[in-house]
Amino acid sequence: QVQLVESGGGLVQPGGSLKLSCVGSRFTFSSYAMSWYRQAPGKERELVAFIGSSGEARIFADSVKGRFTISRDNAKNTVYLQMNSLKPEDTAVYYCNARRLPAMYWGQGTQVTVSS
C-alpha cells in the first residue's frame, strides 16, 4: 500500500535548524502535490507548507515565513522541510501529506521539540 515515511525530527535548541524528509512509495510521487502539516498538543492540525507537482512552493503558516522552506526531489520520491531559527512554538508533530484528488495520503508524523 501507499507509504509516506517522515524522518529528521528530534530535539533542538531554540535558534537551531532541522531538515525533515518524507519519502513516498507505491504511488506516482511526481504527480502529487505535497504538503507539510503540524499539530501541537491541544491544537488543530495546521498547514505549514505546500509544493505542487510542478514545484511551485508556498508557505502558508505566517509564523514560519522566512524561516521554513519546502522543496522536493522527484527522482528520490522525497519532499523536504528545511526549518531554521526554530522557536519553542514550533514544537509539534509534523506530518507529510500527498494529494491528487480524490486520493490523499498521510505519513505517521515525526516529532519536533524545540527546547533549551
NUVO-613884 format. One record per atom (N, C-alpha, C, O): residue number from 0; atom name; x, y, z. Coordinates in pm, 1 decimal. Each point is the difference from the previous one (the first is absolute). Last residue first. Example, Ala and Ser with C-alpha at 12.3 -4.5 7.8 and 13.67 -1.06 7.14 Angstrom:
# NUVO-613884
num,atome,u,v,w
1,N,1285.0,-225.0,708.0
1,CA,82.0,119.0,6.0
1,C,-77.0,109.0,73.0
1,O,50.9,110.8,16.9
0,N,-21.9,-682.8,-23.9
0,CA,-89.0,119.0,0.0
0,C,90.0,120.0,0.0
0,O,103.6,-1.9,66.5
//
This chain:
# NUVO-613884
num,atome,u,v,w
115,N,1528.8,2440.9,2528.2
115,CA,135.3,11.9,53.9
115,C,17.0,-91.4,120.8
115,O,107.7,-4.1,59.5
114,N,-440.1,-41.0,-514.6
114,CA,10.1,28.9,142.9
114,C,145.7,11.5,39.5
114,O,87.3,-65.5,-57.0
113,N,-453.1,-106.0,-343.7
113,CA,94.7,110.5,9.3
113,C,3.5,45.6,145.0
113,O,-96.6,56.3,51.5
112,N,-63.9,-508.1,-364.1
112,CA,-6.4,67.0,129.4
112,C,110.0,105.2,5.8
112,O,118.2,-30.2,-16.1
111,N,-405.1,-323.9,-341.9
111,CA,99.9,106.4,8.8
111,C,-21.0,71.3,133.5
111,O,-109.0,49.7,28.5
110,N,-48.5,-549.6,-278.3
110,CA,-4.7,97.5,109.0
110,C,115.6,97.9,-10.5
110,O,115.5,-39.5,-16.0
109,N,-399.3,-243.7,-372.2
109,CA,128.7,1.7,68.7
109,C,-1.1,114.3,101.3
109,O,-41.6,111.5,-31.4
108,N,-332.1,-439.1,-297.3
108,CA,42.6,115.8,76.4
108,C,137.4,-17.0,61.9
108,O,44.4,-111.3,28.2
107,N,-315.1,-166.6,-345.3
107,CA,-27.1,-29.0,139.9
107,C,42.6,115.1,91.8
107,O,-36.1,2.5,117.7
106,N,-134.8,67.0,-639.0
106,CA,103.2,-73.5,70.0
106,C,-36.6,-15.2,146.4
106,O,-104.4,47.0,45.3
105,N,-251.0,6.9,-469.4
105,CA,70.5,61.8,112.0
105,C,112.4,-90.3,48.6
105,O,-9.4,-122.7,-5.3
104,N,-337.0,224.8,-465.7
104,CA,71.4,-90.5,88.2
104,C,75.4,79.3,105.9
104,O,41.5,113.6,-22.7
103,N,-456.0,-101.3,-397.1
103,CA,77.1,76.1,96.8
103,C,62.3,-97.8,98.7
103,O,-66.4,-92.1,47.8
102,N,-253.4,132.8,-548.7
102,CA,90.2,-72.2,89.8
102,C,73.1,96.6,92.2
102,O,39.1,109.6,-39.9
101,N,-359.8,-11.3,-334.0
101,CA,-54.0,-15.0,134.7
101,C,92.2,-69.3,98.7
101,O,-38.0,-18.7,115.6
100,N,272.3,332.2,-315.3
100,CA,-139.5,-32.7,25.2
100,C,-55.6,-96.4,-104.4
100,O,26.0,15.3,-119.4
99,N,442.6,52.0,321.3
99,CA,-40.9,11.7,-139.6
99,C,-143.8,-47.0,0.5
99,O,-29.5,-118.7,-13.8
98,N,446.3,203.6,405.6
98,CA,-137.4,20.4,-46.3
98,C,-5.7,8.2,-151.4
98,O,74.3,74.9,-63.5
97,N,230.6,-186.0,557.9
97,CA,2.2,-8.9,-146.0
97,C,-143.5,8.2,-49.6
97,O,-89.3,-66.9,52.0
96,N,392.2,195.2,427.4
96,CA,-126.5,-27.0,-68.5
96,C,22.5,-2.3,-150.1
96,O,68.6,86.3,-54.9
95,N,198.1,-99.8,584.0
95,CA,11.6,12.1,-144.9
95,C,-133.8,-40.2,-62.0
95,O,-64.7,-94.0,46.2
94,N,190.2,290.2,471.2
94,CA,-54.2,-103.8,-86.8
94,C,21.0,36.3,-146.9
94,O,-11.1,115.9,-40.0
93,N,188.0,-1.0,586.5
93,CA,-5.0,45.4,-138.6
93,C,-38.4,-117.4,-89.8
93,O,58.6,-108.0,6.9
92,N,-110.4,271.2,537.2
92,CA,19.9,-114.3,-88.3
92,C,-21.5,50.2,-142.2
92,O,-102.0,61.7,-30.8
91,N,285.5,277.8,410.6
91,CA,-119.9,-64.9,-52.4
91,C,39.3,-132.8,-63.5
91,O,118.0,-30.2,-17.6
90,N,103.4,539.6,186.8
90,CA,-12.6,-136.3,52.3
90,C,-133.4,-60.1,-41.3
90,O,-105.7,57.5,26.2
89,N,258.1,398.3,-96.2
89,CA,3.2,-91.8,-114.5
89,C,-11.9,-145.1,44.1
89,O,-11.2,-90.0,-83.3
88,N,47.3,462.8,388.1
88,CA,-135.8,-15.3,-51.7
88,C,-5.5,-82.2,-128.4
88,O,-109.0,-28.5,-49.5
87,N,527.6,142.5,260.8
87,CA,-76.3,-98.2,79.7
87,C,-141.6,-22.3,-54.1
87,O,-53.8,-110.2,9.9
86,N,412.8,257.4,-366.7
86,CA,-51.1,59.8,122.7
86,C,-76.8,-106.0,79.2
86,O,-46.4,-98.6,-57.2
85,N,448.4,143.8,-375.8
85,CA,-113.4,-65.0,65.7
85,C,-31.8,63.9,134.3
85,O,88.6,45.5,72.3
84,N,205.1,38.0,-496.8
84,CA,-37.6,93.1,107.7
84,C,-119.9,-52.5,78.1
84,O,-97.3,71.6,23.2
83,N,112.6,-329.1,-462.5
83,CA,107.6,77.5,60.9
83,C,-54.9,91.8,108.2
83,O,-120.0,26.6,6.3
82,N,-5.5,-479.3,-342.0
82,CA,-49.6,85.2,106.5
82,C,118.0,67.7,69.3
82,O,84.5,-66.2,60.2
81,N,-251.2,-227.7,-530.6
81,CA,114.3,58.1,68.3
81,C,-50.9,102.2,100.5
81,O,-69.8,94.6,-36.5
80,N,-144.8,-528.6,-227.4
80,CA,-35.2,124.6,67.2
80,C,123.1,44.6,77.5
80,O,36.0,-59.1,101.8
79,N,-164.6,-297.9,-551.5
79,CA,76.5,47.0,113.7
79,C,-64.4,122.5,63.9
79,O,-73.1,74.9,-64.8
78,N,-30.0,-545.0,-272.1
78,CA,-28.6,139.9,25.3
78,C,69.9,38.3,130.3
78,O,8.2,-79.4,93.7
77,N,37.4,-345.9,-488.3
77,CA,18.5,59.4,132.1
77,C,-39.0,147.5,-0.3
77,O,29.1,74.0,-94.0
76,N,65.5,-445.2,-251.1
76,CA,-133.8,-12.3,60.8
76,C,-2.8,61.5,139.4
76,O,-57.7,-56.4,93.0
75,N,421.6,61.4,-424.8
75,CA,14.4,-74.4,125.3
75,C,-133.1,-20.7,70.8
75,O,-4.2,-52.2,111.4
74,N,34.2,291.7,-518.1
74,CA,83.6,-116.2,-29.9
74,C,17.7,-88.4,123.0
74,O,24.7,-120.0,-11.7
73,N,-249.5,539.1,39.1
73,CA,-84.3,-106.4,-55.7
73,C,81.1,-124.9,-34.1
73,O,-53.4,-110.9,1.9
72,N,104.6,511.9,352.8
72,CA,88.0,-66.9,-95.3
72,C,-77.6,-119.1,-53.3
72,O,-6.3,-104.8,64.3
71,N,-110.7,608.4,212.5
71,CA,-23.6,-140.0,-34.2
71,C,103.9,-47.5,-99.4
71,O,54.4,77.7,-78.5
70,N,-182.3,335.3,491.3
70,CA,55.6,-36.3,-130.8
70,C,-29.8,-147.1,-25.1
70,O,-41.4,-72.8,90.1
69,N,-46.9,534.7,275.1
69,CA,-40.2,-131.8,-47.3
69,C,61.2,-23.0,-137.5
69,O,9.3,91.8,-81.5
68,N,99.9,232.1,544.6
68,CA,-0.8,-14.7,-145.2
68,C,-40.3,-141.7,-35.5
68,O,48.4,-96.1,59.7
67,N,-40.6,490.0,386.5
67,CA,-17.7,-135.5,-53.5
67,C,-0.8,4.3,-152.4
67,O,-46.1,96.5,-61.0
66,N,101.0,310.6,305.7
66,CA,81.5,-95.5,76.7
66,C,-5.2,-141.4,-58.0
66,O,98.7,-73.2,7.7
65,N,-344.1,457.2,-177.5
65,CA,136.5,50.4,14.5
65,C,91.6,-94.2,75.6
65,O,121.5,19.6,3.5
64,N,-625.5,-81.4,94.4
64,CA,49.6,65.9,-121.3
64,C,136.3,63.3,26.2
64,O,21.5,67.4,100.8
63,N,-321.2,-296.1,218.8
63,CA,125.0,-62.7,-43.7
63,C,57.9,64.6,-125.4
63,O,107.4,-39.3,-45.7
62,N,-525.4,170.5,267.7
62,CA,98.7,-7.1,107.1
62,C,133.1,-60.3,-43.1
62,O,99.4,12.5,71.5
61,N,-495.9,14.7,-351.4
61,CA,68.4,129.2,14.2
61,C,113.2,-7.9,100.6
61,O,101.7,67.7,-15.0
60,N,-294.4,-469.8,-288.3
60,CA,-3.9,44.1,138.8
60,C,81.6,128.5,14.9
60,O,121.5,-0.2,-20.0
59,N,-144.8,-221.2,-403.2
59,CA,-132.1,45.8,41.2
59,C,-2.4,58.6,140.1
59,O,-74.1,94.6,27.1
58,N,425.5,-167.8,-472.5
58,CA,-6.7,-14.1,144.8
58,C,-131.5,59.8,45.7
58,O,-30.1,115.2,-31.2
57,N,195.7,-332.3,-462.2
57,CA,-64.0,107.4,75.6
57,C,1.7,-34.8,148.2
57,O,-29.3,-112.6,39.9
56,N,220.6,-37.6,-588.7
56,CA,-0.3,-13.5,145.0
56,C,-66.1,118.8,66.8
56,O,5.5,112.7,-49.2
55,N,47.2,-415.8,-443.3
55,CA,-36.3,130.7,54.8
55,C,-22.2,-13.7,149.9
55,O,-80.2,-81.7,45.2
54,N,189.5,-282.7,-357.9
54,CA,103.9,63.0,80.3
54,C,-32.6,135.6,55.3
54,O,82.9,61.6,67.1
53,N,-351.7,-399.5,-320.3
53,CA,94.2,68.0,-88.9
53,C,107.4,77.2,74.5
53,O,85.3,64.0,-61.5
52,N,-437.2,-290.9,287.0
52,CA,69.2,-103.1,-77.7
52,C,102.8,60.3,-94.5
52,O,97.4,-65.7,-36.8
51,N,-209.4,351.0,473.2
51,CA,-75.5,-67.1,-102.5
51,C,83.2,-100.7,-77.6
51,O,121.7,-8.9,16.4
50,N,-99.1,190.6,504.8
50,CA,73.5,6.8,-125.5
50,C,-74.5,-82.8,-102.6
50,O,-30.3,-117.1,22.7
49,N,-21.8,365.8,510.7
49,CA,-54.9,-75.1,-113.4
49,C,95.7,11.9,-117.1
49,O,61.0,104.7,-22.2
48,N,-109.8,-21.8,611.3
48,CA,60.0,30.3,-130.1
48,C,-52.5,-96.6,-104.3
48,O,-39.5,-112.5,30.7
47,N,-153.5,152.9,420.2
47,CA,122.3,79.3,11.8
47,C,51.5,42.9,-136.8
47,O,28.5,117.6,-22.4
46,N,-521.1,-269.8,271.2
46,CA,81.2,-9.2,-120.5
46,C,119.4,93.7,14.3
46,O,-15.9,119.2,26.5
45,N,-247.0,-352.4,398.0
45,CA,4.8,115.4,-87.6
45,C,92.6,-26.3,-118.3
45,O,99.4,-71.7,11.1
44,N,-413.7,-178.1,419.9
44,CA,104.3,-16.0,-100.4
44,C,-4.2,119.6,-95.4
44,O,-107.1,39.6,-46.0
43,N,-65.1,31.0,547.8
43,CA,-38.7,-65.2,-123.8
43,C,120.4,-12.5,-93.6
43,O,96.8,75.5,9.0
42,N,-38.0,-74.4,535.1
42,CA,-35.2,88.9,-110.7
42,C,-39.9,-80.4,-122.9
42,O,27.5,-119.6,-9.9
41,N,143.0,-52.6,439.1
41,CA,-118.8,78.7,29.2
41,C,-44.2,93.6,-110.5
41,O,-93.2,78.4,17.3
40,N,583.7,-236.0,-59.3
40,CA,-90.9,-54.4,101.6
40,C,-115.9,95.0,27.3
40,O,19.3,118.9,25.1
39,N,189.4,-87.0,-507.8
39,CA,53.6,16.9,134.5
39,C,-100.6,-54.6,101.0
39,O,-118.7,-10.1,-30.9
38,N,222.9,-70.1,-513.0
38,CA,-101.7,2.7,104.0
38,C,68.5,5.7,135.3
38,O,71.9,-91.7,39.7
37,N,12.4,170.0,-622.3
37,CA,47.8,-26.1,135.2
37,C,-115.2,10.0,98.5
37,O,-99.2,69.1,-23.3
36,N,240.0,-149.4,-548.6
36,CA,-89.1,49.4,102.9
36,C,68.9,-20.3,135.2
36,O,97.6,-74.0,11.9
35,N,41.9,82.7,-571.6
35,CA,35.5,-28.0,137.6
35,C,-103.8,67.5,89.5
35,O,-32.2,117.6,-16.6
34,N,19.3,-306.7,-528.3
34,CA,-12.8,102.7,103.3
34,C,58.8,-49.2,130.9
34,O,12.8,-120.1,24.0
33,N,-67.4,24.9,-609.3
33,CA,48.2,-42.6,131.0
33,C,-8.1,116.1,98.6
33,O,22.3,115.6,-36.1
32,N,-238.6,-313.8,-470.8
32,CA,37.4,114.7,80.7
32,C,37.3,-50.2,138.7
32,O,-62.8,-91.9,52.8
31,N,103.8,-225.8,-494.7
31,CA,-74.5,39.0,119.7
31,C,51.5,131.3,56.2
31,O,120.3,25.7,1.2
30,N,63.4,-290.5,-370.0
30,CA,-126.4,57.9,-42.6
30,C,-86.8,47.3,115.9
30,O,-112.7,45.4,-20.1
29,N,544.9,-269.6,65.7
29,CA,21.2,123.8,-75.7
29,C,-129.8,67.8,-42.6
29,O,0.6,118.8,-32.4
28,N,13.0,-553.5,264.4
28,CA,35.3,114.7,83.3
28,C,2.3,130.5,-79.2
28,O,-50.6,101.8,47.0
27,N,-203.1,-563.3,-98.5
27,CA,76.6,81.7,-94.2
27,C,31.4,134.2,65.3
27,O,-71.1,98.7,-18.3
26,N,23.6,-557.6,305.3
26,CA,-87.9,88.2,-75.4
26,C,88.6,88.4,-86.6
26,O,121.2,7.5,20.4
25,N,61.9,-326.6,289.7
25,CA,-119.0,-69.2,-51.3
25,C,-107.8,94.4,-51.8
25,O,-118.6,-32.6,1.0
24,N,465.8,260.2,325.6
24,CA,15.5,-121.8,-78.6
24,C,-136.1,-55.9,-37.1
24,O,-100.5,24.4,66.8
23,N,404.4,438.0,165.0
23,CA,-122.0,-64.7,-42.7
23,C,29.0,-123.5,-82.3
23,O,101.2,-8.0,-69.6
22,N,150.7,339.3,466.5
22,CA,16.5,-84.1,-117.4
22,C,-130.6,-70.6,-30.3
22,O,-59.0,-63.8,87.2
21,N,258.3,514.2,192.7
21,CA,-114.4,-90.2,-12.9
21,C,16.8,-74.9,-130.9
21,O,1.6,59.3,-107.9
20,N,293.1,279.7,491.6
20,CA,-13.5,-67.6,-128.5
20,C,-123.1,-88.7,3.8
20,O,-38.5,-50.9,105.3
19,N,276.9,510.0,174.9
19,CA,-86.7,-116.0,-5.9
19,C,-3.2,-55.6,-141.4
19,O,7.9,74.0,-98.0
18,N,342.1,238.3,399.1
18,CA,-52.1,-25.1,-134.1
18,C,-79.3,-128.5,3.3
18,O,54.5,-108.0,22.9
17,N,124.5,524.1,345.8
17,CA,-26.7,-140.0,-31.7
17,C,-46.3,-7.6,-143.5
17,O,-57.3,95.0,-53.3
16,N,313.1,280.2,435.8
16,CA,-60.4,-39.8,-127.2
16,C,-22.8,-150.1,-4.4
16,O,71.1,-77.9,63.5
15,N,-19.9,506.0,345.8
15,CA,60.3,-106.0,-78.5
15,C,-77.6,-31.2,-127.0
15,O,-100.1,64.3,-31.6
14,N,-24.8,244.8,390.6
14,CA,96.9,56.4,-92.4
14,C,66.0,-102.0,-89.6
14,O,69.5,36.3,-94.9
13,N,-254.6,-212.3,552.8
13,CA,-50.3,119.2,-70.9
13,C,110.9,63.7,-83.1
13,O,114.2,13.5,43.8
12,N,-49.4,-527.9,41.6
12,CA,-6.3,121.0,81.6
12,C,-59.4,115.2,-80.8
12,O,8.9,1.2,-122.8
11,N,-127.6,-535.2,57.8
11,CA,94.0,102.7,-44.2
11,C,-16.6,122.2,88.6
11,O,-109.4,27.0,49.5
10,N,-50.2,-586.1,-142.3
10,CA,10.0,108.6,97.1
10,C,107.0,98.6,-46.3
10,O,111.9,-39.5,-32.6
9,N,-397.3,-269.5,-321.8
9,CA,82.4,-19.2,118.5
9,C,-7.1,119.0,92.1
9,O,-86.5,86.6,-12.6
8,N,-15.5,-301.4,-543.5
8,CA,-42.2,71.9,119.3
8,C,93.5,-28.0,116.1
8,O,90.8,-82.6,-9.2
7,N,-67.9,-122.8,-434.9
7,CA,73.8,123.1,21.4
7,C,-41.8,80.0,120.6
7,O,64.0,99.8,33.1
6,N,-369.5,-433.2,-374.2
6,CA,117.5,-13.8,85.7
6,C,63.4,137.0,18.5
6,O,-33.8,95.9,-69.3
5,N,-438.5,-390.9,-154.1
5,CA,71.6,121.2,38.6
5,C,121.0,-34.8,86.5
5,O,1.9,-101.7,69.4
4,N,-323.2,-157.0,-453.8
4,CA,80.6,-19.9,120.3
4,C,81.3,126.5,27.0
4,O,88.8,36.7,-76.9
3,N,-527.5,-266.5,-213.5
3,CA,71.7,124.7,16.6
3,C,74.6,-12.5,132.2
3,O,-61.2,-19.4,105.1
2,N,-208.6,-340.6,-474.0
2,CA,71.6,35.1,122.7
2,C,61.2,138.4,-12.0
2,O,53.4,37.9,-104.2
1,N,-447.1,-416.0,-130.1
1,CA,71.2,127.0,-4.0
1,C,67.4,26.0,134.9
1,O,-56.9,-25.7,106.1
0,N,-22.5,-484.0,-215.0
0,CA,-82.5,118.5,0.0
0,C,87.4,125.5,0.0
0,O,121.3,-6.7,19.4
//
